[in-house]
Amino acid sequence: MSEPALRPPGQELYVRHARLEGRSVALLRAVDQGQACIVEAQVWPKGVVDPVGSGPYTFPSPVEATRFVTHVVEAFIALGCEVAAS
């Protein structure tokens, strides 16, 4: 059995970008900090050019952070957004 790959602290795990009708709605970025996993969020309220920061949201592990991001992505999809990995 092989050992799981270890990520250096501060390594970006993934980014998800939600768009509605071609307009950016939110950008979620998960970063493994070693002792915790941080999810940073930027949101673009309707009619606003510059994103507004939200969070950061801190989780004890990448598993919990991914669970959170998955629920957020599912909500965006339910609202009609297209969500892409970047």
Phi, psi and omega in degrees: 000135181270154178283146176294147179293131177269135179258137176293146179305142180084010181274130176293129179271313180191166177227139175235133183239118180260134178229147176230119181054040178081354181262135176297135178247316182201153174228122179247133182229123178258132182230126177276118180260008181092289179277344181204168176238131184252136171247117177262144181226141170236135179234147178246096175299152182304132179085002181253134181277314183269139180291155177251131179285147177221137182094206009284156179256126185253132180232152182292338181205165176300332180297312180293321178297318180294322177300315178300309182298320179300316178296319178296314180299317178300322178294317178299317180297317178299331179274002176096010180278153168264133182239128182237147172275140177221000000 
